[in-house]
């Protein structure tokens, strides 16, 4: 059976993707694949086939620029079927942000586990990014690892404090309350921010009493004025719900 022009274009694009590198004209690769991604949105079978083809291009045989492009497409049409291919890229400094963006958007426990597993392995700026992705997913199962990170370097600890706030569970609230007032100034401020966020999440989930308890700890006279004011505003909002 002869190919349609559209199929021929996409086949050529995937062939060109194999040698695609920085400095190459992106149009022959990106334009047909961009169009295909948009075209399959309403067709599950075609979408799954294109997703498999994209995920297969995430191996080290492809350049970083090729794989970053693929990650951006999987952020649009990716499903749990792509998680296995995306997960190793989370730990690659150059590709981590692109893989994480895709995993943040792929629903289901598989993508959450991939990000959670990377928490214990990532280093430096990549680790901060993974913490932020876990926060974006509000993955409660990451709480024990984030609590451990609260005792690590200040930048990681500050990111972990805010992530615990976004997760907003009782366990996260207890960890933030225990960390309150400890560590260097940036971490202390991040813990306060995390507590304020956590109280909002708890109140939204119907756990008003725990939200109030968390906020009351920030209204004590020993707290900086700006912290007390923020906590009082938050208390007022929680009390009205």
N, C-alpha and C positions, 0 to 999 in steps of 0.2 A: 504494500500500500504506500502510495507516495505521500510525502509530508506536506502539510499545509505550510504556507509562508510563516505563520506564527510559530509552529513547531520547529521549523528550520531555524528561525531566529533564536529561539531559546536554546536549542542544541548548540548553536554556534557560540552563544553567550557562555554557556557552561564549559565549553571547550576552551574558550579564551580565559575563563576564570582560573584555569589550571596554571597559567603562566602570568597572570595579572600581577603587576607590581607598581610601586610608586613611580610616577612619571609617565605611565601609560595613559592613553586616552581612555577615560572611564566609560564613554558612551557605548561602545560595542558590548561591554559586559553589563553595565548597570541598567541601561535603558530597557532592554528586553526583559530582564529579571524583575525590575520595578513594575513593568506593565503586567507581567505574569502574576506577581503577588497581588496586585489590585484586582486582576481578573478572576482569581480563584476564591475571592472572599465569600461568594454565595454557593460554592460547589465543594462539598466536603471531600469527595473523592479526588478531585483535581488538587485541592489544597493539600491533602495528605501526601499525594505523589510529589508535589513541588517541595513540601517540607522535607521529605526523605532525601530528595536530591540536594537541597541546601545543606542539610545536616551532614551529608557525606563529604562536603567540601570543608569541614572544620578540622581536618587532619593536618599535621605539620608539613605535609607535602605542598600545601597551599601557603602563599605569602600572608604576612600579617594584614596587609591591606585588603586582600581577598577575604580573609576570615572575618575581619571587622565589618566588611560590607555584608557578608552572610549573616552575621549576628544581628545586624540592623533589620534585615528582612525577617529573621525568625522572631524578632520582637513584635512583628506585625501578625505573623501567622503561626508562630510556634505553639506546640502543645507538649504535654509531658513526653511525647516520643522523642523530642529533641534534647531533653535534659542531659542524657548521658553524653552526648557530643559536646554540649556547651560547658558542662561542669569543669573539665580540666582547664579551660581557658580562664576561669575565674582567678586562677593562681598565676596567670601570665600577666606581668605588669602592663605590657602594651595592649593587651586584649581584654583585660579584666573588666573595664567599664562597659565594653560592648556586650560581653557575655552576661554580666550582671543585669544590664538593662533588659536583655531578653528574658532572663530568669525571673526578674521582678514581675514581668507581664504574663508569664505562663502560669495559669492557675494550677492548683493541686499541690499535694504533699511532696511530690518528687522535686519540684523546683525549690521548695522551702528547705528540704533536706540537703540539696546540693549546696545551697548558700550556708546552711548551718555547719555542714562538714568542712567548708572552706574556712570558717572562723578560726579553727584551731591550727590551721596550716599557713594562712596568709601572713605576710610581713609588711611592715612599713605602711606606705600610703595605700597599698592594695588592701591591707587589713582594715583600714579606716573605711574604705569603700565597701567592703563586705559587711561591716557593721551597719553602715547606712542602708544597705540593701535589706538586711535582716529587719531593720527598723521599718523600712517601707512595707515589708510583708507582714509586720507585726506578728512575727513567729514566736509564739509563747514557748515553744520547745527549746528555743535558743537561750532562754533565761539563765540556766545554770552556767553556760559558757560566758555570757555577758557579765554575770556577777563576778566570775573569776577575772575577767578583763578589767574590772573596776580597780583591781590592785596592780595593774601593769603600768606602762608608761603613760604620762599625762594625756597625750593626745588620744590614745586608744581608750583610756579610762573615760575621758570626756564624751567621746562618741558612744561608748557603751551606756553611759548614764542617760543620754538622750534617747538611745534605742530602748532602754527599759521603760522610759516614760511613754514612748509610742506604743509599746506592747500593752502597758496599762493593766496588768493583772494584779491580783493580791500579792503574789510572790514578788513581782517587780516592785510593787509599792514598799514591801518590807525591806527589800534590798536597798532601795534608794533611801529610805528612812535610816537604815543602819549606816549608810555611807555619808549621810548629811554632816557637813562640817569637817570632813576629813580630807587630807590631801592638799596639793597646791591650789592656788586661787582659781586657775581655769577649771580644775576638776570640781571644786566646791560650787562654782557658778553653774557648771553643767548639771550637777546633781540637783541644784535648785530648779533649774529649767526642767529637768526630767520629772521632778516631783510635781510641778505645776501641770505639765502635760499629762502625767499619770492620773492626777486627780480629775482632770477633765474626762479622760477615758473611763475611769471608774464610775464617775457620775453618769456618763452616757450609758453605761452598762447596768445602771440601777443600783450600784454599790455606793450610795451617797454617804453612808456613815463612815466608810473607810476613806472616801475622798475627803471628807471633813476632817478626819483625824490627821491625814497627811498634811493638809493645808494648815491646820492649827499649829503644827510643829514649826511652820514658817512665820508665824505671827508673834513669836516670843520676842521679848525685849532685847535679847542678845543678837537678834538678826539685824542685818543692815536695813536701813529704812526702805530702800527700794524693794527689797525682798518682802518686807512686811506689807507694803502697799499692794504689791502684786498678789500676795496671798489673800489679803482682805478682799480685793476685787473678785478673786476666784471664789472665795467663800460665799460672797454675796450672790454670785451667779449660781453656785451649786444649791444654795438655800432656796432659790426661787424655782428650782426644777421640781 
